[in-house]
Amino acid sequence: MREAKRAYNVLRAFVNQEFDRIKSVDVMEAWRELDETPGQSADTSVKSTESTPVNAEATANELEATARTILNVTAKATFDEIRKAYERISRRVQPEQFTEGTPEAQQAGELLRKATWAYQFLTKDISPAERRFRSLEIE
């Protein structure tokens, strides 16, 4: 029983550490920007519309940096490195591994949602067929 308790505490510490790391990233602001239609926040002045592409590109760069921070991968990470980072996080934070309704289960669900968003954001340019076949570990 001591080994099970120790394993539980180690896993819980890891989930809390990852939650604190990801919580520092303001993902909710990114979600709001993604949900917002381009016409909603646009100002009617000419100066505002001229600066829109610069702001949109800065936002895209910030979102990519946020996604890379969530998965803890570098800017030069390959698809395989991104996939492995996502799988590592998703294996550790499956909400079903925790007692239902506990704060740990809610934190794990939030971590999994953020990791899934980050993976989808970083791999959006890869075709579904390439994702399927590159994720196979054939030697």
PyMOL commands that set and color helices and strands:
alter all, ss='L'
color gray80, all
select helices_A, chain A and resi 2-23+27-35+38-41+46-71+79-92+95-97+103-122+128-134
alter helices_A, ss='H'
color red, helices_A
deselect
rebuild
show_as cartoon
